[in-house]
Amino acid sequence: MNIVILGAGQAAASLAAKLRALGHQGPVTVIGDEPAPPYQRPPLSKAYLLGQMGLERLTLRAPEWWDEQGIVVHLGEPARRIDRERQMVITDRGEYRYDQLALTLGANPRRLPAAIGGALPGVHVVRNLADIAALRPALAKGARLVVIGGGYIGLEAAAVARKLGLDVTLVEAAPRILGRVAAAETADLIRDLHRSHGVRIIEGTGITRITGSAAVEGVELADGRQLPADLVICGIGVTPETALAEAAGLAIDNGVAVDAQGRSTDPAIWAAGDCASFPTALGRLRLESVGNAIDMAEAVAANMLGAGQDYIPKPWFWSDQFEAKLQIAGLNLGHDRVVTRPAEHGGSVWYFRAGRLVAVDALNDARAYMIGKRLIEAGKSPDPDAITTTPDLKALL
């Protein structure tokens, strides 16, 4: 059986490795549009941007590993079309036949419209190696940076810029930072962290335009304020990469729509990672995380080989900002109660839905994270009041 994997990121590397680990002896081909071999994305906005991690540590597998595994990797080769009738992937260099095709295409950063200055030199996004190569030279000590977007990418970029000595203002149009992904209690902890390091945070105010002629000069806010800026980073989320799938006639629903096993509406085509949405008891979900990219890709690899097992996510996330680590277990969707437990340099936020523990955010509190994660994965829910009254959280297990 000839398997082609379209996309060459974390999910692709995990899927290819799992195919071989499960004993698949047939051809495996990985096709990616970036020139670099599969690499980790999370450090791009943290250690790699700071210069604390080189490309060799960023890369997921050594070049010889791919050869040893007999996996053919085509890099810097954008795909143009999927011909479902002929079961062929057409790139700008050739055609690749498949018996089964896995889409691990990831997601693309949202950009501001050119009409409001989004295309001006000095406006950056943080998603791939090319983005970092363009951004790094601009991160000069004393430069004025405006970060647009108060999600994790924007906050991580703001933290790195402050560590490098830039003057940083972060603007969030929603009433508060982390509005879509975390409780107000977690946002309060992160806001305090950033302000203690000199980041100015403006919430509840959108931007009207990025000003400048030949390059960025400032950011105009919806309330009329003018923020001087030498550069702008847009951290306003991502959209799943679905263009090829859509053109091929596959169902799209906030990503490539797959069934519980990872199969698209074409039985020969599968999807995993950031580009895929899958059914759960909470409705159709698309998860943007390393954990999901690995776990879903491995589940899809097994199902391509006939395992027939539904993918059950066990979500976990993390975010490094300054010297602090935020660790998250579970999904807080639909929570109706939040309980907080302070710690020496942070604390934890516990989410309940109908009395059931569904998620934990832990800032500089690895013990709370690990215990919360174990409880969630075991389907155990402590009494919410016990979170704050139990001296040793381990007793909750």
Secondary structure by P-SEA (a helix, b strand, c coil): cbbbbccccaaaaaaaaaaaaaccccbbbbbbccccccccccccccccccccccccccccccaaaaaaacbbbbcccccccccccccbbbcccccccccbbbbcbbbbbbbcccccccccccccccccaaaaaaccccccccbbbbbccccaaaaaaaaaaaaaccbbbbbbcccccccccccaaaaaaaaaaaaaabbbbbcccccccccccccccccccccbbbbbbcbbbbccccccccaaaaaacccccccccccccccccccccccccccbbbbccccbbbbbcaaaaaaaaaaaaaaaaccbbbbbbbcccccccccbbbbbccccccccbbbbbbccccbbbbbbcccccccccccccaaaaaaaaaaaaaccccccccccccccccccc
